[in-house]
Amino acid sequence: MRFMIIRKADKDTEAGVMPSEQLLADMMKYNEEMVKAGVMLAGEGLQPSAKGARVKFSNGKPTVVDGPFTETKELIAGFTMIQVGSRQEALDWIRRWPASDANGNVELELRQVFEAEDFGEEFTPEMRATEERLRGEIEQRGSGAMKL
């Protein structure tokens, strides 16, 4: 089972405040523990929404709105992808999140990733083959590498 751990944004992440040396060291240790356990697939921090954009489609036509976005509680500052045996195991990993992040006042969200079998018969054998081919191409390029 794959899960995404979503690190919610806060006023500091949206202001572009960079992590302290202590937080970087704590996150590296946490990430290393997950890699050694064979559960971490990827992890990335995100730039503030001021450097981002939202694209809204109306009747198939896109409208681009540049950041920043005011609703910080709806934004994310980063994510970690893990593969574990159960939701409980994913929660166990989240409970180990470094306490130095946001001085222990951080909000994380856990979301399970859809797998091919979740889509039933509508996900045809041809679609499955295409998905497997695309995943293979992505893996060959190394885009699943862990970064800060």
Summary of the structure (lengths in Angstrom):
residues: 148
radius of gyration: 17.5
end to end distance: 23.1
largest distance: 49.5
contacts: 351
relative contact order: 0.26
helix: 43%
strand: 26%
